[in-house]
Amino acid sequence: MKLVVAQMKHETNTYSPVPTPLARFAVGGGLPPEGAAARAAYQGTGSAIAAFIELADAAGAEVVIPIAASAWPSGPVETAAFEHIAGRICAAVAAGCDGVLLDLHGAMVTEAHDDGEGELLRRIRAIAADVPIGVALDMHANLYDGCARDATVIAGYQTYPHVDMHETGLRAGRAVLDLLAGRARPTMAWGRRPMLPHVMRQGTDDSPNRELQARCREMEAAGALSASVFVGFPNADIEYAGLSAVVVTDADPALARRFCDELLDTAWAERAKFVYEVEPLARSMARAQALAGAKPAGSGPVVLLDHSDNCASGGTMDTMTVLGAILDAGLDDVAVFAIFDPAAVQRMIEAGVGAQLSLALGGKLDMPGIGLRGQPREVAGRVRLICDGRFRNRGPMARGELNDMGPTAVLDTGKVQIVVISNHVEPHDLAAFTAVGIAPETRRFVMLKSRIHWRAGLRPLAHAVVECAGTGVCTSDYATLRFKNVRRPMYPLDALP
Ligand SMILES: [Zn+2]
């Protein structure tokens, strides 16, 4: 038995000015790894592709890994990048195989295709009409018809923060291996509802997604091979952004349909709970100070979430609005992760550790998609640390995977320690801080450019959390996004019965 195992992951924020060339799909730049290098990069990690490799090895299959390509979210994927990745995967399928296992995202938009995953699957189907294709998708997938039609089995993450990527790979992979072994006949039902759940309301610690995902696991316990609710990714101005569900059963299409409709109907009934109320920044800052003033000695930090500029949702990670408010308010004992500003890092490297300097920090990237200009802020401080920015996640999210912040420096204003990085990395792992010599649990305040994923590795440290509405292409204000292509009517953009 020969299996093609591959990865092509990108969540596309169509408003993001951050380009998405092929080099973004490889840790440290260059070409995404292939073959033995791809296996070495992912085997034993908490990823879906690692689960595929384990299952295929255990089944004694010959495993071909044409490419493992994963990029931090950003603007539409450049055509050359998509053609390279899809081309590698299609060439491997064309060489002949018994099954295909794909670790995809589900919300990839390319310069040419609103449904990047659907285009990949369409091309694979054109080469191998009958080969079973198992697909693992992120919970933020915006599901199009093509993806659902051409995949044999789809399984999605059931946690946000995404701490079950590996388990998702096992669900998708097992169903395909059971099909190949004649032990199962997977059949799939899927559907959508016209609703755009807000990312800040999608966490699976919170209702209603907690209950929706729990119901998926109940359905699996009751015999479904896989049940998934995709809450969708709303910072994408494409026709089929929004919520969807997929249920796979063993040769029982009626049960798959019934389960799928139940999930969709429940999500629709709970749609008001997916709407996010934005708190004005001034009020958030005052609340954070009050929380810090009342916190017991020895307790963890008050976490300030700069959620409008999260690089794991396509943010530039260089807007200075929330950090500016922290500096203006004179907050003391603050750790900030992070500001993306490669030029500022270079200036600090030239100045050297211990040097005092003043620089125009952040705000280098304009955001024409939401009509905003980048606004740097002059910040003075001492260079506290310089490092290469590489660290491995400790988990629980993306456990064991390598991160590359690029050349990294810490600027210390005396009150605020600001991590400044050259590649996008979202702080969801304690190792992001330990890599730069900061113990966040000892700080009075920690500012994170994150929305929900920070909870994976850092929530247990926090005394309290304050969600701070800054500026950026992950804006919580749907009006700022001025949707042109999302299908209408759409809740909550339009009043729907
Ligand atoms: Zn996601």
Residues whose N, C-alpha, C, O or C-beta is under 5 A from the ligand:
A	BS01	ZN	D138 M139 H140
